[in-house]
Amino acid sequence: MSASWLLLLLLVMTWCGALGSVLFKSFTSSRRKLILLAGLVAYGAGAGLNILLLAYLPYTLVMPANALTFIWALLLARWVFKESVGMFKLAGMACIVSGVILLLA
């Protein structure tokens, strides 16, 4: 599998984890079982991709890259739940992105 595909799958893995958690939070207020099921599918897809990626990429890259889930979660919290994003959260986001870039170097 090419490096560009693996990096794309790494991003998709983290997106699935964040989407799953957003759906779980949505379930807590709506109690709709379909939302819970969608959250389980998204979270499960992220876990499955994590396992797949561990076969092709170093553990020291895949596991720390899971921190990108926090970036997606922050963006989704702002967009879906209208939560505030202050300077400290943005600074934390910058630290996470910087750390992942350093891991790729």
C-alpha positions in Angstrom: 0.0 0.0 0.0 1.4 3.4 -0.9 2.4 6.0 1.7 -0.2 8.5 0.5 -3.0 5.9 0.9 -1.7 5.0 4.4 -1.7 8.7 5.5 -5.2 9.2 4.1 -6.4 6.1 6.0 -4.7 7.5 9.1 -6.8 10.7 8.7 -10.0 8.7 8.1 -9.3 6.6 11.1 -9.1 9.7 13.4 -12.2 11.2 11.7 -14.2 8.0 12.4 -13.3 8.1 16.0 -14.3 11.7 16.4 -17.6 11.2 14.4 -18.4 8.2 16.6 -18.0 10.2 19.8 -20.2 13.1 18.3 -22.9 10.5 17.5 -22.6 9.1 21.0 -23.1 12.6 22.5 -26.0 13.2 20.2 -27.6 9.9 21.3 -27.5 11.0 25.0 -30.0 13.8 24.2 -32.1 12.2 21.5 -32.1 8.6 22.7 -32.6 7.4 19.1 -31.1 4.0 18.7 -30.2 4.6 15.0 -27.8 7.4 16.2 -26.3 5.0 18.7 -25.8 2.4 16.0 -24.2 4.9 13.6 -21.8 5.9 16.4 -20.9 2.3 17.0 -20.3 1.8 13.3 -18.1 4.9 13.0 -16.2 4.1 16.1 -15.8 0.5 15.0 -14.5 1.6 11.6 -11.9 3.8 13.3 -10.8 0.9 15.4 -10.7 -1.5 12.4 -8.6 1.1 10.5 -6.3 1.4 13.5 -5.6 -2.3 13.4 -5.1 -2.3 9.7 -2.7 0.6 9.8 -0.6 -1.0 12.6 0.2 -3.7 10.0 1.8 -1.2 7.7 3.0 1.8 9.8 5.1 2.0 12.9 3.3 1.9 16.2 5.2 5.1 17.2 3.3 6.9 14.4 -0.2 5.3 14.5 -0.8 5.6 18.2 0.3 9.2 18.6 -1.6 10.2 15.4 -4.8 9.2 17.3 -4.4 12.6 18.9 -5.7 14.0 15.6 -9.1 12.8 16.8 -9.1 15.7 19.3 -8.8 18.1 16.4 -11.8 16.7 14.6 -13.7 16.5 17.9 -13.0 20.2 18.5 -14.1 21.2 15.0 -17.2 19.0 15.2 -18.1 20.3 18.7 -18.0 23.9 17.3 -20.0 23.0 14.2 -22.5 20.5 15.6 -22.9 21.6 19.2 -22.1 25.3 18.8 -19.4 25.0 21.6 -17.0 27.8 22.0 -13.4 27.5 20.8 -11.0 29.8 22.7 -7.4 30.6 22.3 -6.2 27.9 24.6 -8.1 25.2 22.6 -6.6 26.6 19.4 -3.1 26.6 20.9 -3.6 23.0 21.9 -4.8 22.1 18.4 -1.6 23.7 17.0 0.5 21.6 19.4 -1.2 18.4 18.3 -0.7 19.2 14.6 2.9 20.2 15.2 3.5 17.0 17.0 2.1 14.8 14.3 4.1 16.7 11.6 7.2 16.0 13.7 6.4 12.3 13.8 6.1 12.2 10.0 9.5 13.8 9.5 
